[in-house]
Amino acid sequence: MIVVNTDYIPGREIKKVLGIVKGNTIQAKHLGKDIVAGFRHVVGGEIKEYTEMLSEAREIALRRMIEKAEEMGADAVINVRFTTSAVMGGAAEILVYGTAVKLK
């Protein structure tokens, strides 16, 4: 599966647009890591617990989007974008979306 954030794939021609595909997840860290993150927030610096959480969430959302594209028979997903939103303290939603296409 080819996944790109451009509206074309160099050297390939799009035969058919299958539609929008998306994947999402809402992730939260457990209370112990949330407390550690709170201390880091006070003293400054990278909050590694949340960096890890969002990285994991991006991978899950991306995998779910690819699975949807494969179910549609896509060869690629173009125009891929990520977005995030806070759902509650310590929890965030990651949404990834793009256009599933068949290639010649």
SULSULTA-V596879 format. One record per residue. N is the residue number from 1. RES is the residue in one small letter. PSI is psi in radians with two decimals (999 if undefined). BURIAL is # if it has 9 or more other ideal C-beta (glycine too) atoms within 8 Angstrom, else .. D_CENTER is the distance of its C-alpha to the mean C-alpha in whole Angstrom. Layout:
[[N,RES,PSI,BURIAL,D_CENTER] [N,RES,PSI,BURIAL,D_CENTER]]
//
This chain:
[[1,m,2.19,#,15] [2,i,2.26,#,15] [3,v,2.08,#,12] [4,v,2.76,#,13] [5,n,0.26,.,12] [6,t,2.94,.,16] [7,d,0.19,.,18] [8,y,2.92,.,20] [9,i,2.02,#,20] [10,p,2.25,.,23] [11,g,0.02,.,26] [12,r,2.60,#,24] [13,e,2.37,.,25] [14,i,2.16,#,23] [15,k,-0.68,.,26] [16,k,2.40,.,24] [17,v,2.16,.,21] [18,l,-0.44,#,20] [19,g,3.13,.,18] [20,i,2.41,.,14] [21,v,2.62,#,12] [22,k,2.80,#,9] [23,g,2.53,#,7] [24,n,2.88,#,7] [25,t,2.70,#,8] [26,i,2.18,#,11] [27,q,2.60,#,12] [28,a,2.61,#,15] [29,k,2.73,#,17] [30,h,2.86,.,21] [31,l,-0.72,.,24] [32,g,-0.80,.,25] [33,k,-0.52,#,22] [34,d,-0.66,#,22] [35,i,-0.79,.,26] [36,v,-0.75,#,25] [37,a,-0.66,#,22] [38,g,-0.73,.,25] [39,f,-0.73,.,28] [40,r,-0.62,#,26] [41,h,-0.65,.,25] [42,v,-0.75,.,29] [43,v,-0.23,.,30] [44,g,2.94,.,27] [45,g,3.10,.,25] [46,e,2.38,.,21] [47,i,1.52,#,20] [48,k,-0.55,.,18] [49,e,-0.69,#,18] [50,y,-0.55,#,15] [51,t,-0.81,#,14] [52,e,-0.75,.,14] [53,m,-0.81,#,12] [54,l,-0.60,#,9] [55,s,-0.79,.,9] [56,e,-0.75,#,9] [57,a,-0.72,#,7] [58,r,-0.76,#,4] [59,e,-0.74,.,6] [60,i,-0.83,#,7] [61,a,-0.74,#,4] [62,l,-0.77,#,4] [63,r,-0.73,#,8] [64,r,-0.68,#,9] [65,m,-0.77,#,8] [66,i,-0.71,#,10] [67,e,-0.74,#,13] [68,k,-0.76,#,13] [69,a,-0.72,#,14] [70,e,-0.68,#,16] [71,e,-0.54,.,18] [72,m,-0.13,#,19] [73,g,0.38,.,20] [74,a,2.63,#,18] [75,d,-0.40,.,19] [76,a,2.84,#,16] [77,v,2.16,#,13] [78,i,2.92,#,14] [79,n,0.71,#,13] [80,v,2.33,#,9] [81,r,2.58,.,8] [82,f,2.55,#,5] [83,t,2.72,.,7] [84,t,2.69,#,9] [85,s,2.56,.,12] [86,a,2.26,.,14] [87,v,-0.70,.,16] [88,m,3.02,.,19] [89,g,2.13,.,20] [90,g,0.06,.,18] [91,a,2.44,#,15] [92,a,2.59,#,12] [93,e,2.38,#,9] [94,i,2.26,#,6] [95,l,2.30,#,5] [96,v,2.41,#,4] [97,y,2.74,#,8] [98,g,-3.00,#,10] [99,t,2.10,#,14] [100,a,2.34,#,15] [101,v,2.72,#,18] [102,k,2.45,#,21] [103,l,2.68,#,23] [104,k,999,.,27]]
//
